[in-house]
């Protein structure tokens, strides 16, 4: 609940910003009359707010109280640009910039190291404005900027723009940007994307200040050009030897919260001015923006605020006099989720925001530009869209739905997300991959983009770098895909294969890495499978709580906070019959389960027993989390009726909670061994695991001859321990507990036992290293869960090996083929059976039956159907047809 002091401050803000009569402030009497409280009390509160710096008072009569006019954000201002943080985290950067600009005789060229979105362009323009103020440049001096990222797909066009190179490869000196920037500043952004020839040309200019024609017979003196380059920090080494004046701009996460607060206030102020409406935000919104992670730095923060303001503007578009109230749900889930951090950073936030609950940004304030692009047309376009739809007779609700979708298009049209495009984080990658290899892959991908007339996502770049890096430490002549796949890739994707041959040649020349045709085909697969991933299935959350609307309310809160659609609820009325509740919960679980299981949060009663019954009878994976909030409330309420001492109730409850949670934490993991008849075999397996395992898990031996008895024993164990897995001759399929076959335990070395028990891949009998295979599949597959694949595919390969004599190549080829086949089926690809497929299945009928039976486990695990076409392909691999 708001205090009187907070209400006074909020009232003054509203009146000063919204009522022209009170623009100079309000008197004590006016405020006292509005709140109907004594003047002396109001005066005391107002003076406290003045001491806190939240209000100021005039010196005349009557004394007026108003919002302080000082603007702490404008730390440094050059021309029409301000720069927040110039006296803080950016002080050193400005010091270096001033020193370079004011250097005697001629300004020194500057290299800026910064990640996208850190404010590089604005910083450079501030330098340009400062140079004009200090008379280093004339008032009409040119400011020329080019962003190399815009030319990634057409290197020749970049040549033409920067260096004036024509189609005949000749250089026209008058068309170079150096010539156009004479007497002013040339800013080349994203210089790390320049190729070797372009960097050489640039180096020549940096050393001499002169640009030459191709034959070096003519030249132009451009020593009066102030050159500024910017690059990603990972590429700093390419330029810092040529330009000693280096400025590093910090990422947003490394700047103080105070500066972030100033940035947030500034961006809201600009939006208020552009929208010509006051903007109001709550402290909750401010906290979310202060604590959220923005990988694309200041630019992303600005875009979050702008899009939220535009979205909120739609709600009040019919009322031209209304303020724009920006709510937390107007922002992305990144901002909303960040409120979790308030618990750990509450003191920092309180020191900045205090108890102020509402922030109002005045639309009449004239703010200097912090950004380099105009945004006012955004709100004008929203209004035009609204007016046009109104004329067509569309109702208000329909118009708002249309405009909300339209806002996204407006952002694209005005290029509001310029600079936010996906870029390669080479700095992180270089920690595990040789920079020389990264540079080689980057160049060949640029060439491939031109030749294939398509762009590649960063995931392709990362995947290629990591894959090739692994090849440098593995034996490259190992056959990793079958011949059918090799032939298919070469025939169906000749251009991608040709590009991969070029890449293989570069690897051979630069790294002495000679690749087999199979490995070249794998490189081609990176260039082919650059498709947008669709949403995969995930587990879902279900609240089951006693009462009316309790679970439903938690569901809504969860969904609203993180904007997710995987949360469900079931309210269990106290008067409801247990059997009826069981069937209703069963119905809910079967409806919401998508194959990945359900996590249930419940409060008390027989809910756990119901869930165990459903899991067993319906073969659904259910995991439950007991949060006894209702029981705790009942217990506290009972104690409050019995006791008069509040501290006694409080401390005894806390002690009981600590004891309860302490017991839960002490629950150890156990392994349950099983056999078909009696517990003899299970006991021997238990002894084997205890002798050779170093995991320290307790092992319990059980019989599965009587399933009902087994279930009772398992439920008893679950109350005392966490069951890590079943190990035995038969999978009981209980409660979604993982199963490990006894054959997997005894067919491998004792030193591999712990890896088996932890579901890690192990070397098979013929020396196949599953780690390498899984790494390859991780890069290639889009729809298959690798962890899920690990639990079933090795056993399928082992089963096939029992029936057929498989060499290492066949076994690896089958492993990769089945995984890729599964990926395509889950993607939704359809396979038409050919006459040749039908003939193979007919000739090898017995094999068809065997393989179909073995594949049943895969079908069950992934809820798919493997058709006759795929069985025929597997027969070809096994029979070498």
Secondary structure as UniProt FT lines:
FT   HELIX           4..18
FT   HELIX           20..22
FT   TURN            23..24
FT   STRAND          26..27
FT   HELIX           28..35
FT   HELIX           39..51
FT   TURN            52..53
FT   STRAND          56..57
FT   STRAND          64..66
FT   TURN            72..73
FT   STRAND          76..78
FT   TURN            79..80
FT   STRAND          81..83
FT   TURN            84..90
FT   HELIX           91..101
FT   STRAND          110..113
FT   TURN            116..117
FT   HELIX           120..133
FT   TURN            134..135
FT   TURN            139..140
FT   STRAND          143..147
FT   HELIX           148..151
FT   TURN            152..153
FT   HELIX           155..163
FT   TURN            167..168
FT   HELIX           173..175
FT   HELIX           177..180
FT   TURN            181..183
FT   STRAND          185..189
FT   HELIX           191..193
FT   HELIX           196..208
FT   STRAND          210..212
FT   TURN            214..215
FT   STRAND          219..221
FT   TURN            223..224
FT   STRAND          226..231
FT   HELIX           233..238
FT   TURN            239..242
FT   STRAND          246..248
FT   HELIX           252..254
FT   HELIX           257..275
FT   STRAND          279..282
FT   HELIX           283..291
FT   TURN            295..296
FT   HELIX           297..315
FT   TURN            316..318
FT   TURN            320..321
FT   STRAND          324..326
FT   HELIX           328..330
FT   HELIX           333..337
FT   HELIX           338..341
FT   HELIX           342..353
FT   TURN            354..355
FT   STRAND          358..361
FT   TURN            363..364
FT   HELIX           376..391
FT   TURN            392..393
FT   HELIX           396..413
FT   TURN            414..419
FT   HELIX           426..429
FT   TURN            430..432
FT   HELIX           435..452
FT   HELIX           458..471
FT   TURN            472..473
FT   TURN            476..477
FT   HELIX           483..492
FT   HELIX           494..511
FT   HELIX           517..528
FT   STRAND          540..546
FT   HELIX           550..562
FT   STRAND          567..572
FT   TURN            574..575
FT   HELIX           578..592
FT   STRAND          598..602
FT   TURN            605..606
FT   HELIX           607..618
FT   STRAND          622..626
FT   HELIX           629..642
FT   HELIX           646..666
FT   STRAND          669..675
FT   HELIX           680..692
FT   STRAND          698..703
FT   HELIX           707..720
FT   STRAND          722..728
FT   TURN            735..736
FT   STRAND          739..741
FT   HELIX           742..746
FT   HELIX           750..752
FT   HELIX           753..757
FT   TURN            758..759
FT   TURN            765..766
FT   HELIX           770..780
FT   HELIX           786..790
FT   TURN            791..792
FT   HELIX           793..803
FT   HELIX           808..827
FT   HELIX           835..843
FT   HELIX           845..854
FT   HELIX           856..862
FT   HELIX           868..879
//
